[in-house]
Amino acid sequence: MSVVTSASPAVRTGIGVISYFSTFGGTGDLPLWWDILVVAVFSLGIYYWAKATASAPEQIERDIEEVVVTDAPAH
């Protein structure tokens, strides 16, 4: 499973929970400004998780070289 695939549910779940409790259409249990702080902390967590689990540049280059481009007939 790729990092993008594994991170997507975490991001969607986190944003969903924050949205549910926020004042923007949610329950309002997470008041304005606190919700912004929670989003900022959550975003930093996702950012550092992505940095920690990112592929090495050499691996990315190898993956790019393995891609085969073919001409597909036009419809």
Predicted model as a PDB file, atoms N, CA, C, CB and O in Angstrom, pLDDT in the B-factor column:
MODEL        1                                                                  
ATOM      1  N   MET A   1       0.848  -1.173   0.000  1.00 46.00           N  
ATOM      2  CA  MET A   1       0.000   0.000   0.000  1.00 46.00           C  
ATOM      3  C   MET A   1       0.891   1.233   0.000  1.00 46.00           C  
ATOM      4  CB  MET A   1      -0.963   0.000   1.219  1.00 46.00           C  
ATOM      5  O   MET A   1       1.832   1.324   0.789  1.00 46.00           O  
ATOM      6  N   SER A   2       0.604   2.162  -0.864  1.00 52.00           N  
ATOM      7  CA  SER A   2       1.428   3.362  -0.943  1.00 52.00           C  
ATOM      8  C   SER A   2       1.119   4.309   0.209  1.00 52.00           C  
ATOM      9  CB  SER A   2       1.213   4.071  -2.281  1.00 52.00           C  
ATOM     10  O   SER A   2       0.084   4.201   0.867  1.00 52.00           O  
ATOM     11  N   VAL A   3       2.037   5.236   0.435  1.00 52.00           N  
ATOM     12  CA  VAL A   3       1.862   6.209   1.508  1.00 52.00           C  
ATOM     13  C   VAL A   3       0.625   7.057   1.250  1.00 52.00           C  
ATOM     14  CB  VAL A   3       3.109   7.103   1.642  1.00 52.00           C  
ATOM     15  O   VAL A   3      -0.125   7.358   2.179  1.00 52.00           O  
ATOM     16  N   VAL A   4       0.405   7.442   0.006  1.00 55.00           N  
ATOM     17  CA  VAL A   4      -0.757   8.269  -0.318  1.00 55.00           C  
ATOM     18  C   VAL A   4      -2.033   7.526   0.030  1.00 55.00           C  
ATOM     19  CB  VAL A   4      -0.755   8.663  -1.808  1.00 55.00           C  
ATOM     20  O   VAL A   4      -2.952   8.106   0.608  1.00 55.00           O  
ATOM     21  N   THR A   5      -2.097   6.256  -0.314  1.00 58.00           N  
ATOM     22  CA  THR A   5      -3.275   5.459  -0.031  1.00 58.00           C  
ATOM     23  C   THR A   5      -3.486   5.299   1.465  1.00 58.00           C  
ATOM     24  CB  THR A   5      -3.161   4.100  -0.691  1.00 58.00           C  
ATOM     25  O   THR A   5      -4.622   5.360   1.935  1.00 58.00           O  
ATOM     26  N   SER A   6      -2.410   5.095   2.224  1.00 66.00           N  
ATOM     27  CA  SER A   6      -2.559   4.896   3.661  1.00 66.00           C  
ATOM     28  C   SER A   6      -2.862   6.201   4.394  1.00 66.00           C  
ATOM     29  CB  SER A   6      -1.302   4.266   4.230  1.00 66.00           C  
ATOM     30  O   SER A   6      -3.499   6.175   5.447  1.00 66.00           O  
ATOM     31  N   ALA A   7      -2.425   7.330   3.867  1.00 69.00           N  
ATOM     32  CA  ALA A   7      -2.663   8.605   4.537  1.00 69.00           C  
ATOM     33  C   ALA A   7      -4.059   9.140   4.257  1.00 69.00           C  
ATOM     34  CB  ALA A   7      -1.626   9.624   4.105  1.00 69.00           C  
ATOM     35  O   ALA A   7      -4.617   9.864   5.081  1.00 69.00           O  
ATOM     36  N   SER A   8      -4.625   8.801   3.124  1.00 84.00           N  
ATOM     37  CA  SER A   8      -5.921   9.358   2.750  1.00 84.00           C  
ATOM     38  C   SER A   8      -7.017   9.115   3.779  1.00 84.00           C  
ATOM     39  CB  SER A   8      -6.345   8.789   1.442  1.00 84.00           C  
ATOM     40  O   SER A   8      -7.724  10.062   4.122  1.00 84.00           O  
ATOM     41  N   PRO A   9      -7.198   7.899   4.291  1.00 89.00           N  
ATOM     42  CA  PRO A   9      -8.241   7.704   5.304  1.00 89.00           C  
ATOM     43  C   PRO A   9      -7.985   8.509   6.578  1.00 89.00           C  
ATOM     44  CB  PRO A   9      -8.352   6.233   5.650  1.00 89.00           C  
ATOM     45  O   PRO A   9      -8.926   9.002   7.199  1.00 89.00           O  
ATOM     46  N   ALA A  10      -6.727   8.643   6.965  1.00 89.00           N  
ATOM     47  CA  ALA A  10      -6.409   9.414   8.170  1.00 89.00           C  
ATOM     48  C   ALA A  10      -6.758  10.888   7.980  1.00 89.00           C  
ATOM     49  CB  ALA A  10      -4.918   9.264   8.526  1.00 89.00           C  
ATOM     50  O   ALA A  10      -7.307  11.525   8.879  1.00 89.00           O  
ATOM     51  N   VAL A  11      -6.439  11.418   6.817  1.00 92.00           N  
ATOM     52  CA  VAL A  11      -6.734  12.822   6.539  1.00 92.00           C  
ATOM     53  C   VAL A  11      -8.241  13.043   6.483  1.00 92.00           C  
ATOM     54  CB  VAL A  11      -6.076  13.267   5.217  1.00 92.00           C  
ATOM     55  O   VAL A  11      -8.763  13.975   7.095  1.00 92.00           O  
ATOM     56  N   ARG A  12      -8.933  12.184   5.748  1.00 93.00           N  
ATOM     57  CA  ARG A  12     -10.390  12.338   5.630  1.00 93.00           C  
ATOM     58  C   ARG A  12     -11.083  12.177   6.973  1.00 93.00           C  
ATOM     59  CB  ARG A  12     -10.952  11.325   4.639  1.00 93.00           C  
ATOM     60  O   ARG A  12     -12.009  12.923   7.290  1.00 93.00           O  
ATOM     61  N   THR A  13     -10.641  11.210   7.759  1.00 94.00           N  
ATOM     62  CA  THR A  13     -11.242  10.999   9.077  1.00 94.00           C  
ATOM     63  C   THR A  13     -10.975  12.190   9.984  1.00 94.00           C  
ATOM     64  CB  THR A  13     -10.704   9.712   9.719  1.00 94.00           C  
ATOM     65  O   THR A  13     -11.880  12.667  10.669  1.00 94.00           O  
ATOM     66  N   GLY A  14      -9.748  12.668   9.993  1.00 94.00           N  
ATOM     67  CA  GLY A  14      -9.398  13.815  10.837  1.00 94.00           C  
ATOM     68  C   GLY A  14     -10.183  15.059  10.477  1.00 94.00           C  
ATOM     69  O   GLY A  14     -10.725  15.729  11.355  1.00 94.00           O  
ATOM     70  N   ILE A  15     -10.249  15.371   9.204  1.00 93.00           N  
ATOM     71  CA  ILE A  15     -11.001  16.536   8.763  1.00 93.00           C  
ATOM     72  C   ILE A  15     -12.490  16.340   9.035  1.00 93.00           C  
ATOM     73  CB  ILE A  15     -10.758  16.802   7.268  1.00 93.00           C  
ATOM     74  O   ILE A  15     -13.190  17.289   9.388  1.00 93.00           O  
ATOM     75  N   GLY A  16     -12.970  15.118   8.872  1.00 94.00           N  
ATOM     76  CA  GLY A  16     -14.376  14.835   9.163  1.00 94.00           C  
ATOM     77  C   GLY A  16     -14.715  15.059  10.626  1.00 94.00           C  
ATOM     78  O   GLY A  16     -15.750  15.643  10.945  1.00 94.00           O  
ATOM     79  N   VAL A  17     -13.847  14.598  11.515  1.00 95.00           N  
ATOM     80  CA  VAL A  17     -14.079  14.783  12.956  1.00 95.00           C  
ATOM     81  C   VAL A  17     -14.013  16.262  13.314  1.00 95.00           C  
ATOM     82  CB  VAL A  17     -13.041  13.985  13.788  1.00 95.00           C  
ATOM     83  O   VAL A  17     -14.853  16.758  14.064  1.00 95.00           O  
ATOM     84  N   ILE A  18     -13.032  16.960  12.787  1.00 94.00           N  
ATOM     85  CA  ILE A  18     -12.921  18.397  13.055  1.00 94.00           C  
ATOM     86  C   ILE A  18     -14.155  19.127  12.542  1.00 94.00           C  
ATOM     87  CB  ILE A  18     -11.647  18.978  12.406  1.00 94.00           C  
ATOM     88  O   ILE A  18     -14.697  19.988  13.234  1.00 94.00           O  
ATOM     89  N   SER A  19     -14.599  18.797  11.346  1.00 93.00           N  
ATOM     90  CA  SER A  19     -15.780  19.434  10.769  1.00 93.00           C  
ATOM     91  C   SER A  19     -17.025  19.137  11.597  1.00 93.00           C  
ATOM     92  CB  SER A  19     -15.987  18.969   9.326  1.00 93.00           C  
ATOM     93  O   SER A  19     -17.861  20.014  11.814  1.00 93.00           O  
ATOM     94  N   TYR A  20     -17.138  17.908  12.052  1.00 95.00           N  
ATOM     95  CA  TYR A  20     -18.314  17.513  12.835  1.00 95.00           C  
ATOM     96  C   TYR A  20     -18.435  18.350  14.112  1.00 95.00           C  
ATOM     97  CB  TYR A  20     -18.241  16.017  13.191  1.00 95.00           C  
ATOM     98  O   TYR A  20     -19.537  18.748  14.489  1.00 95.00           O  
ATOM     99  N   PHE A  21     -17.317  18.616  14.771  1.00 95.00           N  
ATOM    100  CA  PHE A  21     -17.348  19.347  16.028  1.00 95.00           C  
ATOM    101  C   PHE A  21     -17.220  20.859  15.872  1.00 95.00           C  
ATOM    102  CB  PHE A  21     -16.261  18.852  16.908  1.00 95.00           C  
ATOM    103  O   PHE A  21     -17.385  21.584  16.853  1.00 95.00           O  
ATOM    104  N   SER A  22     -16.932  21.355  14.678  1.00 93.00           N  
ATOM    105  CA  SER A  22     -16.715  22.795  14.489  1.00 93.00           C  
ATOM    106  C   SER A  22     -18.036  23.561  14.441  1.00 93.00           C  
ATOM    107  CB  SER A  22     -15.922  23.047  13.201  1.00 93.00           C  
ATOM    108  O   SER A  22     -19.121  22.979  14.472  1.00 93.00           O  
ATOM    109  N   THR A  23     -17.906  24.875  14.366  1.00 90.00           N  
ATOM    110  CA  THR A  23     -19.088  25.740  14.287  1.00 90.00           C  
ATOM    111  C   THR A  23     -19.559  25.930  12.852  1.00 90.00           C  
ATOM    112  CB  THR A  23     -18.790  27.095  14.910  1.00 90.00           C  
ATOM    113  O   THR A  23     -20.609  26.530  12.622  1.00 90.00           O  
ATOM    114  N   PHE A  24     -18.805  25.431  11.894  1.00 86.00           N  
ATOM    115  CA  PHE A  24     -19.159  25.580  10.483  1.00 86.00           C  
ATOM    116  C   PHE A  24     -19.999  24.395  10.023  1.00 86.00           C  
ATOM    117  CB  PHE A  24     -17.892  25.711   9.613  1.00 86.00           C  
ATOM    118  O   PHE A  24     -19.518  23.545   9.274  1.00 86.00           O  
ATOM    119  N   GLY A  25     -21.224  24.338  10.457  1.00 86.00           N  
ATOM    120  CA  GLY A  25     -22.125  23.268  10.066  1.00 86.00           C  
ATOM    121  C   GLY A  25     -22.049  22.044  10.950  1.00 86.00           C  
ATOM    122  O   GLY A  25     -22.732  21.053  10.690  1.00 86.00           O  
ATOM    123  N   GLY A  26     -21.236  22.088  11.986  1.00 90.00           N  
ATOM    124  CA  GLY A  26     -21.112  20.952  12.899  1.00 90.00           C  
ATOM    125  C   GLY A  26     -21.916  21.174  14.165  1.00 90.00           C  
ATOM    126  O   GLY A  26     -22.880  21.938  14.184  1.00 90.00           O  
ATOM    127  N   THR A  27     -21.503  20.495  15.216  1.00 94.00           N  
ATOM    128  CA  THR A  27     -22.224  20.573  16.485  1.00 94.00           C  
ATOM    129  C   THR A  27     -21.939  21.859  17.251  1.00 94.00           C  
ATOM    130  CB  THR A  27     -21.871  19.390  17.345  1.00 94.00           C  
ATOM    131  O   THR A  27     -22.714  22.241  18.127  1.00 94.00           O  
ATOM    132  N   GLY A  28     -20.855  22.517  16.936  1.00 92.00           N  
ATOM    133  CA  GLY A  28     -20.483  23.746  17.623  1.00 92.00           C  
ATOM    134  C   GLY A  28     -19.728  23.504  18.913  1.00 92.00           C  
ATOM    135  O   GLY A  28     -19.468  24.446  19.662  1.00 92.00           O  
ATOM    136  N   ASP A  29     -19.367  22.248  19.191  1.00 95.00           N  
ATOM    137  CA  ASP A  29     -18.623  21.933  20.413  1.00 95.00           C  
ATOM    138  C   ASP A  29     -17.177  22.437  20.367  1.00 95.00           C  
ATOM    139  CB  ASP A  29     -18.632  20.432  20.649  1.00 95.00           C  
ATOM    140  O   ASP A  29     -16.532  22.585  21.405  1.00 95.00           O  
ATOM    141  N   LEU A  30     -16.684  22.694  19.182  1.00 93.00           N  
ATOM    142  CA  LEU A  30     -15.328  23.213  19.010  1.00 93.00           C  
ATOM    143  C   LEU A  30     -15.469  24.655  18.515  1.00 93.00           C  
ATOM    144  CB  LEU A  30     -14.477  22.323  17.998  1.00 93.00           C  
ATOM    145  O   LEU A  30     -15.656  24.885  17.320  1.00 93.00           O  
ATOM    146  N   PRO A  31     -15.379  25.629  19.433  1.00 93.00           N  
ATOM    147  CA  PRO A  31     -15.678  27.007  19.061  1.00 93.00           C  
ATOM    148  C   PRO A  31     -14.660  27.601  18.070  1.00 93.00           C  
ATOM    149  CB  PRO A  31     -15.731  27.861  20.306  1.00 93.00           C  
ATOM    150  O   PRO A  31     -13.554  27.097  17.878  1.00 93.00           O  
ATOM    151  N   LEU A  32     -15.110  28.698  17.461  1.00 90.00           N  
ATOM    152  CA  LEU A  32     -14.262  29.430  16.522  1.00 90.00           C  
ATOM    153  C   LEU A  32     -12.939  29.781  17.189  1.00 90.00           C  
ATOM    154  CB  LEU A  32     -14.973  30.709  16.019  1.00 90.00           C  
ATOM    155  O   LEU A  32     -12.893  30.057  18.387  1.00 90.00           O  
ATOM    156  N   TRP A  33     -11.895  29.770  16.429  1.00 93.00           N  
ATOM    157  CA  TRP A  33     -10.500  29.975  16.810  1.00 93.00           C  
ATOM    158  C   TRP A  33      -9.909  28.709  17.398  1.00 93.00           C  
ATOM    159  CB  TRP A  33     -10.378  31.123  17.807  1.00 93.00           C  
ATOM    160  O   TRP A  33      -8.764  28.385  17.083  1.00 93.00           O  
ATOM    161  N   TRP A  34     -10.625  27.980  18.232  1.00 94.00           N  
ATOM    162  CA  TRP A  34     -10.114  26.701  18.692  1.00 94.00           C  
ATOM    163  C   TRP A  34     -10.101  25.716  17.539  1.00 94.00           C  
ATOM    164  CB  TRP A  34     -10.955  26.161  19.861  1.00 94.00           C  
ATOM    165  O   TRP A  34      -9.181  24.909  17.409  1.00 94.00           O  
ATOM    166  N   ASP A  35     -11.135  25.787  16.696  1.00 91.00           N  
ATOM    167  CA  ASP A  35     -11.161  24.883  15.544  1.00 91.00           C  
ATOM    168  C   ASP A  35     -10.024  25.194  14.581  1.00 91.00           C  
ATOM    169  CB  ASP A  35     -12.507  24.978  14.817  1.00 91.00           C  
ATOM    170  O   ASP A  35      -9.454  24.289  13.971  1.00 91.00           O  
ATOM    171  N   ILE A  36      -9.700  26.460  14.446  1.00 92.00           N  
ATOM    172  CA  ILE A  36      -8.581  26.842  13.582  1.00 92.00           C  
ATOM    173  C   ILE A  36      -7.265  26.310  14.155  1.00 92.00           C  
ATOM    174  CB  ILE A  36      -8.517  28.384  13.421  1.00 92.00           C  
ATOM    175  O   ILE A  36      -6.405  25.837  13.412  1.00 92.00           O  
ATOM    176  N   LEU A  37      -7.116  26.391  15.467  1.00 96.00           N  
ATOM    177  CA  LEU A  37      -5.919  25.856  16.119  1.00 96.00           C  
ATOM    178  C   LEU A  37      -5.835  24.338  15.931  1.00 96.00           C  
ATOM    179  CB  LEU A  37      -5.921  26.210  17.624  1.00 96.00           C  
ATOM    180  O   LEU A  37      -4.760  23.804  15.657  1.00 96.00           O  
ATOM    181  N   VAL A  38      -6.959  23.650  16.079  1.00 96.00           N  
ATOM    182  CA  VAL A  38      -6.978  22.199  15.901  1.00 96.00           C  
ATOM    183  C   VAL A  38      -6.600  21.830  14.466  1.00 96.00           C  
ATOM    184  CB  VAL A  38      -8.369  21.628  16.253  1.00 96.00           C  
ATOM    185  O   VAL A  38      -5.842  20.886  14.247  1.00 96.00           O  
ATOM    186  N   VAL A  39      -7.126  22.572  13.491  1.00 95.00           N  
ATOM    187  CA  VAL A  39      -6.788  22.309  12.086  1.00 95.00           C  
ATOM    188  C   VAL A  39      -5.299  22.544  11.846  1.00 95.00           C  
ATOM    189  CB  VAL A  39      -7.630  23.205  11.144  1.00 95.00           C  
ATOM    190  O   VAL A  39      -4.658  21.768  11.136  1.00 95.00           O  
ATOM    191  N   ALA A  40      -4.746  23.597  12.425  1.00 96.00           N  
ATOM    192  CA  ALA A  40      -3.315  23.884  12.244  1.00 96.00           C  
ATOM    193  C   ALA A  40      -2.457  22.765  12.832  1.00 96.00           C  
ATOM    194  CB  ALA A  40      -2.946  25.234  12.899  1.00 96.00           C  
ATOM    195  O   ALA A  40      -1.502  22.320  12.195  1.00 96.00           O  
ATOM    196  N   VAL A  41      -2.784  22.311  14.030  1.00 97.00           N  
ATOM    197  CA  VAL A  41      -2.016  21.233  14.670  1.00 97.00           C  
ATOM    198  C   VAL A  41      -2.176  19.938  13.886  1.00 97.00           C  
ATOM    199  CB  VAL A  41      -2.470  21.030  16.139  1.00 97.00           C  
ATOM    200  O   VAL A  41      -1.200  19.221  13.664  1.00 97.00           O  
ATOM    201  N   PHE A  42      -3.402  19.633  13.464  1.00 96.00           N  
ATOM    202  CA  PHE A  42      -3.654  18.430  12.665  1.00 96.00           C  
ATOM    203  C   PHE A  42      -2.861  18.486  11.358  1.00 96.00           C  
ATOM    204  CB  PHE A  42      -5.168  18.278  12.370  1.00 96.00           C  
ATOM    205  O   PHE A  42      -2.258  17.492  10.955  1.00 96.00           O  
ATOM    206  N   SER A  43      -2.862  19.636  10.703  1.00 94.00           N  
ATOM    207  CA  SER A  43      -2.140  19.793   9.439  1.00 94.00           C  
ATOM    208  C   SER A  43      -0.640  19.609   9.621  1.00 94.00           C  
ATOM    209  CB  SER A  43      -2.422  21.163   8.838  1.00 94.00           C  
ATOM    210  O   SER A  43       0.015  18.974   8.794  1.00 94.00           O  
ATOM    211  N   LEU A  44      -0.098  20.159  10.696  1.00 96.00           N  
ATOM    212  CA  LEU A  44       1.330  19.966  10.964  1.00 96.00           C  
ATOM    213  C   LEU A  44       1.640  18.498  11.214  1.00 96.00           C  
ATOM    214  CB  LEU A  44       1.772  20.809  12.167  1.00 96.00           C  
ATOM    215  O   LEU A  44       2.673  17.997  10.772  1.00 96.00           O  
ATOM    216  N   GLY A  45       0.757  17.812  11.914  1.00 94.00           N  
ATOM    217  CA  GLY A  45       0.952  16.386  12.143  1.00 94.00           C  
ATOM    218  C   GLY A  45       0.978  15.603  10.843  1.00 94.00           C  
ATOM    219  O   GLY A  45       1.838  14.742  10.654  1.00 94.00           O  
ATOM    220  N   ILE A  46       0.049  15.890   9.952  1.00 92.00           N  
ATOM    221  CA  ILE A  46       0.007  15.220   8.649  1.00 92.00           C  
ATOM    222  C   ILE A  46       1.254  15.559   7.833  1.00 92.00           C  
ATOM    223  CB  ILE A  46      -1.268  15.623   7.872  1.00 92.00           C  
ATOM    224  O   ILE A  46       1.822  14.690   7.173  1.00 92.00           O  
ATOM    225  N   TYR A  47       1.680  16.826   7.880  1.00 92.00           N  
ATOM    226  CA  TYR A  47       2.869  17.248   7.144  1.00 92.00           C  
ATOM    227  C   TYR A  47       4.106  16.462   7.597  1.00 92.00           C  
ATOM    228  CB  TYR A  47       3.101  18.757   7.330  1.00 92.00           C  
ATOM    229  O   TYR A  47       4.847  15.928   6.772  1.00 92.00           O  
ATOM    230  N   TYR A  48       4.319  16.398   8.916  1.00 93.00           N  
ATOM    231  CA  TYR A  48       5.505  15.704   9.412  1.00 93.00           C  
ATOM    232  C   TYR A  48       5.406  14.201   9.203  1.00 93.00           C  
ATOM    233  CB  TYR A  48       5.714  16.008  10.885  1.00 93.00           C  
ATOM    234  O   TYR A  48       6.424  13.535   9.013  1.00 93.00           O  
ATOM    235  N   TRP A  49       4.196  13.659   9.237  1.00 90.00           N  
ATOM    236  CA  TRP A  49       4.011  12.238   8.924  1.00 90.00           C  
ATOM    237  C   TRP A  49       4.385  11.981   7.465  1.00 90.00           C  
ATOM    238  CB  TRP A  49       2.544  11.796   9.198  1.00 90.00           C  
ATOM    239  O   TRP A  49       5.058  10.998   7.154  1.00 90.00           O  
ATOM    240  N   ALA A  50       3.947  12.863   6.579  1.00 87.00           N  
ATOM    241  CA  ALA A  50       4.267  12.719   5.158  1.00 87.00           C  
ATOM    242  C   ALA A  50       5.777  12.816   4.922  1.00 87.00           C  
ATOM    243  CB  ALA A  50       3.533  13.790   4.332  1.00 87.00           C  
ATOM    244  O   ALA A  50       6.338  12.047   4.142  1.00 87.00           O  
ATOM    245  N   LYS A  51       6.428  13.762   5.597  1.00 90.00           N  
ATOM    246  CA  LYS A  51       7.882  13.896   5.452  1.00 90.00           C  
ATOM    247  C   LYS A  51       8.600  12.646   5.953  1.00 90.00           C  
ATOM    248  CB  LYS A  51       8.386  15.135   6.213  1.00 90.00           C  
ATOM    249  O   LYS A  51       9.585  12.211   5.356  1.00 90.00           O  
ATOM    250  N   ALA A  52       8.116  12.078   7.034  1.00 90.00           N  
ATOM    251  CA  ALA A  52       8.775  10.915   7.628  1.00 90.00           C  
ATOM    252  C   ALA A  52       8.584   9.649   6.789  1.00 90.00           C  
ATOM    253  CB  ALA A  52       8.245  10.683   9.034  1.00 90.00           C  
ATOM    254  O   ALA A  52       9.427   8.752   6.824  1.00 90.00           O  
ATOM    255  N   THR A  53       7.495   9.571   6.043  1.00 88.00           N  
ATOM    256  CA  THR A  53       7.203   8.353   5.290  1.00 88.00           C  
ATOM    257  C   THR A  53       7.403   8.519   3.784  1.00 88.00           C  
ATOM    258  CB  THR A  53       5.788   7.914   5.563  1.00 88.00           C  
ATOM    259  O   THR A  53       7.060   7.624   3.012  1.00 88.00           O  
ATOM    260  N   ALA A  54       7.944   9.638   3.370  1.00 88.00           N  
ATOM    261  CA  ALA A  54       8.141   9.900   1.940  1.00 88.00           C  
ATOM    262  C   ALA A  54       9.215   8.983   1.360  1.00 88.00           C  
ATOM    263  CB  ALA A  54       8.525  11.373   1.711  1.00 88.00           C  
ATOM    264  O   ALA A  54      10.136   8.558   2.058  1.00 88.00           O  
ATOM    265  N   SER A  55       9.077   8.693   0.085  1.00 88.00           N  
ATOM    266  CA  SER A  55      10.082   7.895  -0.613  1.00 88.00           C  
ATOM    267  C   SER A  55      11.351   8.717  -0.808  1.00 88.00           C  
ATOM    268  CB  SER A  55       9.543   7.401  -1.976  1.00 88.00           C  
ATOM    269  O   SER A  55      11.308   9.945  -0.889  1.00 88.00           O  
ATOM    270  N   ALA A  56      12.458   8.030  -0.879  1.00 92.00           N  
ATOM    271  CA  ALA A  56      13.734   8.691  -1.143  1.00 92.00           C  
ATOM    272  C   ALA A  56      13.733   9.207  -2.583  1.00 92.00           C  
ATOM    273  CB  ALA A  56      14.933   7.716  -0.897  1.00 92.00           C  
ATOM    274  O   ALA A  56      13.123   8.591  -3.457  1.00 92.00           O  
ATOM    275  N   PRO A  57      14.407  10.323  -2.839  1.00 92.00           N  
ATOM    276  CA  PRO A  57      14.443  10.866  -4.204  1.00 92.00           C  
ATOM    277  C   PRO A  57      14.950   9.853  -5.233  1.00 92.00           C  
ATOM    278  CB  PRO A  57      15.320  12.104  -4.240  1.00 92.00           C  
ATOM    279  O   PRO A  57      14.483   9.840  -6.372  1.00 92.00           O  
ATOM    280  N   GLU A  58      15.899   9.011  -4.838  1.00 93.00           N  
ATOM    281  CA  GLU A  58      16.427   8.008  -5.761  1.00 93.00           C  
ATOM    282  C   GLU A  58      15.333   7.009  -6.156  1.00 93.00           C  
ATOM    283  CB  GLU A  58      17.626   7.269  -5.125  1.00 93.00           C  
ATOM    284  O   GLU A  58      15.241   6.603  -7.314  1.00 93.00           O  
ATOM    285  N   GLN A  59      14.510   6.620  -5.182  1.00 91.00           N  
ATOM    286  CA  GLN A  59      13.420   5.691  -5.464  1.00 91.00           C  
ATOM    287  C   GLN A  59      12.389   6.343  -6.385  1.00 91.00           C  
ATOM    288  CB  GLN A  59      12.754   5.226  -4.154  1.00 91.00           C  
ATOM    289  O   GLN A  59      11.864   5.684  -7.282  1.00 91.00           O  
ATOM    290  N   ILE A  60      12.101   7.591  -6.179  1.00 89.00           N  
ATOM    291  CA  ILE A  60      11.159   8.306  -7.049  1.00 89.00           C  
ATOM    292  C   ILE A  60      11.687   8.339  -8.476  1.00 89.00           C  
ATOM    293  CB  ILE A  60      10.915   9.745  -6.534  1.00 89.00           C  
ATOM    294  O   ILE A  60      10.932   8.113  -9.422  1.00 89.00           O  
ATOM    295  N   GLU A  61      12.985   8.619  -8.639  1.00 92.00           N  
ATOM    296  CA  GLU A  61      13.590   8.640  -9.974  1.00 92.00           C  
ATOM    297  C   GLU A  61      13.501   7.264 -10.635  1.00 92.00           C  
ATOM    298  CB  GLU A  61      15.060   9.093  -9.890  1.00 92.00           C  
ATOM    299  O   GLU A  61      13.190   7.167 -11.823  1.00 92.00           O  
ATOM    300  N   ARG A  62      13.771   6.200  -9.874  1.00 92.00           N  
ATOM    301  CA  ARG A  62      13.660   4.842 -10.429  1.00 92.00           C  
ATOM    302  C   ARG A  62      12.223   4.538 -10.846  1.00 92.00           C  
ATOM    303  CB  ARG A  62      14.142   3.796  -9.402  1.00 92.00           C  
ATOM    304  O   ARG A  62      11.990   3.937 -11.894  1.00 92.00           O  
ATOM    305  N   ASP A  63      11.271   4.953 -10.031  1.00 89.00           N  
ATOM    306  CA  ASP A  63       9.861   4.722 -10.363  1.00 89.00           C  
ATOM    307  C   ASP A  63       9.458   5.471 -11.632  1.00 89.00           C  
ATOM    308  CB  ASP A  63       8.962   5.150  -9.196  1.00 89.00           C  
ATOM    309  O   ASP A  63       8.692   4.952 -12.444  1.00 89.00           O  
ATOM    310  N   ILE A  64       9.966   6.674 -11.800  1.00 89.00           N  
ATOM    311  CA  ILE A  64       9.655   7.456 -12.997  1.00 89.00           C  
ATOM    312  C   ILE A  64      10.237   6.787 -14.233  1.00 89.00           C  
ATOM    313  CB  ILE A  64      10.194   8.893 -12.864  1.00 89.00           C  
ATOM    314  O   ILE A  64       9.594   6.738 -15.282  1.00 89.00           O  
ATOM    315  N   GLU A  65      11.457   6.270 -14.107  1.00 90.00           N  
ATOM    316  CA  GLU A  65      12.105   5.611 -15.244  1.00 90.00           C  
ATOM    317  C   GLU A  65      11.371   4.342 -15.659  1.00 90.00           C  
ATOM    318  CB  GLU A  65      13.551   5.279 -14.904  1.00 90.00           C  
ATOM    319  O   GLU A  65      11.444   3.945 -16.822  1.00 90.00           O  
ATOM    320  N   GLU A  66      10.668   3.701 -14.736  1.00 89.00           N  
ATOM    321  CA  GLU A  66       9.941   2.473 -15.034  1.00 89.00           C  
ATOM    322  C   GLU A  66       8.622   2.710 -15.762  1.00 89.00           C  
ATOM    323  CB  GLU A  66       9.679   1.725 -13.766  1.00 89.00           C  
ATOM    324  O   GLU A  66       8.026   1.764 -16.276  1.00 89.00           O  
ATOM    325  N   VAL A  67       8.164   3.938 -15.812  1.00 86.00           N  
ATOM    326  CA  VAL A  67       6.889   4.236 -16.464  1.00 86.00           C  
ATOM    327  C   VAL A  67       7.044   4.091 -17.972  1.00 86.00           C  
ATOM    328  CB  VAL A  67       6.399   5.663 -16.100  1.00 86.00           C  
ATOM    329  O   VAL A  67       7.986   4.618 -18.564  1.00 86.00           O  
ATOM    330  N   VAL A  68       6.128   3.385 -18.574  1.00 83.00           N  
ATOM    331  CA  VAL A  68       6.138   3.188 -20.024  1.00 83.00           C  
ATOM    332  C   VAL A  68       5.020   4.030 -20.616  1.00 83.00           C  
ATOM    333  CB  VAL A  68       5.968   1.673 -20.404  1.00 83.00           C  
ATOM    334  O   VAL A  68       3.859   3.900 -20.228  1.00 83.00           O  
ATOM    335  N   VAL A  69       5.374   4.888 -21.551  1.00 81.00           N  
ATOM    336  CA  VAL A  69       4.403   5.743 -22.212  1.00 81.00           C  
ATOM    337  C   VAL A  69       4.095   5.139 -23.564  1.00 81.00           C  
ATOM    338  CB  VAL A  69       4.923   7.203 -22.351  1.00 81.00           C  
ATOM    339  O   VAL A  69       5.008   4.886 -24.351  1.00 81.00           O  
ATOM    340  N   THR A  70       2.842   4.907 -23.844  1.00 82.00           N  
ATOM    341  CA  THR A  70       2.438   4.373 -25.133  1.00 82.00           C  
ATOM    342  C   THR A  70       1.434   5.307 -25.767  1.00 82.00           C  
ATOM    343  CB  THR A  70       1.854   2.960 -24.990  1.00 82.00           C  
ATOM    344  O   THR A  70       0.702   6.024 -25.085  1.00 82.00           O  
ATOM    345  N   ASP A  71       1.415   5.282 -27.081  1.00 81.00           N  
ATOM    346  CA  ASP A  71       0.442   6.087 -27.804  1.00 81.00           C  
ATOM    347  C   ASP A  71      -0.899   5.359 -27.815  1.00 81.00           C  
ATOM    348  CB  ASP A  71       0.927   6.379 -29.250  1.00 81.00           C  
ATOM    349  O   ASP A  71      -1.008   4.223 -28.277  1.00 81.00           O  
ATOM    350  N   ALA A  72      -1.893   6.030 -27.306  1.00 78.00           N  
ATOM    351  CA  ALA A  72      -3.231   5.452 -27.305  1.00 78.00           C  
ATOM    352  C   ALA A  72      -3.993   6.026 -28.509  1.00 78.00           C  
ATOM    353  CB  ALA A  72      -3.983   5.752 -25.950  1.00 78.00           C  
ATOM    354  O   ALA A  72      -3.884   7.214 -28.810  1.00 78.00           O  
ATOM    355  N   PRO A  73      -4.755   5.182 -29.182  1.00 79.00           N  
ATOM    356  CA  PRO A  73      -5.527   5.700 -30.327  1.00 79.00           C  
ATOM    357  C   PRO A  73      -6.570   6.716 -29.863  1.00 79.00           C  
ATOM    358  CB  PRO A  73      -6.219   4.540 -31.087  1.00 79.00           C  
ATOM    359  O   PRO A  73      -7.186   6.557 -28.809  1.00 79.00           O  
ATOM    360  N   ALA A  74      -6.752   7.741 -30.656  1.00 73.00           N  
ATOM    361  CA  ALA A  74      -7.751   8.768 -30.338  1.00 73.00           C  
ATOM    362  C   ALA A  74      -9.136   8.207 -30.587  1.00 73.00           C  
ATOM    363  CB  ALA A  74      -7.525  10.057 -31.178  1.00 73.00           C  
ATOM    364  O   ALA A  74      -9.323   7.342 -31.443  1.00 73.00           O  
ATOM    365  N   HIS A  75     -10.082   8.694 -29.852  1.00 68.00           N  
ATOM    366  CA  HIS A  75     -11.474   8.221 -30.003  1.00 68.00           C  
ATOM    367  C   HIS A  75     -12.193   9.091 -30.984  1.00 68.00           C  
ATOM    368  CB  HIS A  75     -12.224   8.213 -28.654  1.00 68.00           C  
ATOM    369  O   HIS A  75     -13.373   8.870 -31.257  1.00 68.00           O  
TER     370      HIS A  75                                                      
ENDMDL                                                                          
END                                                                             
